[in-house]
Every structure is written in C-alpha cells, then in structure tokens.
Amino acid sequence: MRIYALILSLVAISFTSCNEDNSKELAEQQEVLDKQNDSITSTHEMLSDKNDALKEKHNQIAQQLRGMEELEDSTQLEKLVNIEAKIRNHDAKLVSHEEMIESHQKLSQDFAELSAEAKRTQLDEMQQTHDRILTEQSEMKAAHDDIRKQHQAIEETINKSSEEENM
C-alpha cells in the first residue's frame, strides 16, 4: 500500500512540475506575441498615416485632372481609378488589422484565466493572425511606394499638359 501511495505521490509531483513548465512556456510565448503585437501596432499606425497622406494626395491630383480643360491622355483617369481602388483596399485591410490588434489586446488581458489547452489554441491563432498582418503590412509598404510613384507620374503628365496649354 505504501508503495502505491509513494508512486502516486511521485506521479502527482511530476504532473505538477510538467504543468508549471508548461505554464511557464505558454507565458513566455504570450510575452513574445505581446512584443510582436506592439511592433505590429506601431507599423499599423505608420501605415495608417501614410495611407491617409496618399488619400489626400490622390484627392489633390483628382482635382487637378478635373480642372484641366482638355485632357489628351485619358489613361491618366484610368490610372487614378486603379490607384483609388488600391487605397480603398488598404483602408479595409487597416480596419481589419485594427480589429485584430484590439482583439489580441483583449485576449492578452484575459489570458491568465484560460486553461492550458485554451492558451495553446489562442497562441496558435494569435501567431497565425500576426503572420497574416505582417505579410499584409509588408505588401502595403511596397504598394504605398508604388502608389507614390504613380502619383508622381500622373502629376508630371498634368504639369506637362498644363505647360503645353499655356504656350
């Protein structure tokens, strides 16, 4: 009987030790994701500001095109429409990212109350969400540069056309 009690005690101690190690590992994973979330949030704010600036620039260029009496190259309007679609797509992604960031922050506050299995599941989902956001943020950065270059090209065409009209 004593041997069984001793064995049960050893098993209980090992389970407790495993659970403590498991909890510690989950807490460390959550801490890494929290830091990653801070970086994502910072990039999100920068991309939101840049997207707003691009919208403003886009509106200025659209007004300039509308103000031209005779636009010889109608492809500029088509380019402008395509750019506007990209900017709107970015707006939608940014709203989606903001919702995911807020959800992650709420989850982090409630994390300690979850079971170990629920923590693992949440950590996996959060990592997948972070990976998606990071990929989309990277794509947006590249697209913002492309949009800026397209705006410059349209402005150059507008300026060239304006100079020709004034001659």
Summary of the structure (lengths in Angstrom):
residues: 167
radius of gyration: 27.0
end to end distance: 108.1
largest distance: 108.1
contacts: 432
relative contact order: 0.13
helix: 93%
strand: 0%
